[in-house]
Amino acid sequence: MGNNVSAGVAFADPVLVNATFTPVTVAQLPAAATSVGMRMVVSDSNAALTAGIGATVATGGSNIVPVFCNGTVWQIG
């Protein structure tokens, strides 16, 4: 895709709006070391979004939460 310009800032790809994420289990998340900046949704988090924002995601529950990768761990948020 071409560059998009918004308010003087160029983006290599368009910003996703209303993106759909298919939930995966925590065990299915790709390795953090090779996934920096990625966002996904997990279906088996042991913490809810409001209780776990910023925490490292862990399995053991049935909470569906968004997660992001900081290059070291997957965090809820």
NORTACOR-V54946 format. One record per backbone hydrogen bond with DSSP energy under -0.5 kcal/mol. CO is the residue of the C=O (numbers start at 1). NH is the residue of the N-H. If there is no record, write none. Layout:
# NORTACOR-V54946
CO:NH
CO:NH
This chain:
# NORTACOR-V54946
4:11
6:9
8:10
9:6
11:4
21:23
24:43
25:28
26:29
31:34
32:35
35:38
38:69
40:67
41:24
42:65
44:60
44:61
45:63
48:52
49:53
52:55
55:76
58:46
63:45
63:65
65:42
66:77
67:40
68:75
69:37
73:70
73:75
74:57
75:68
76:54
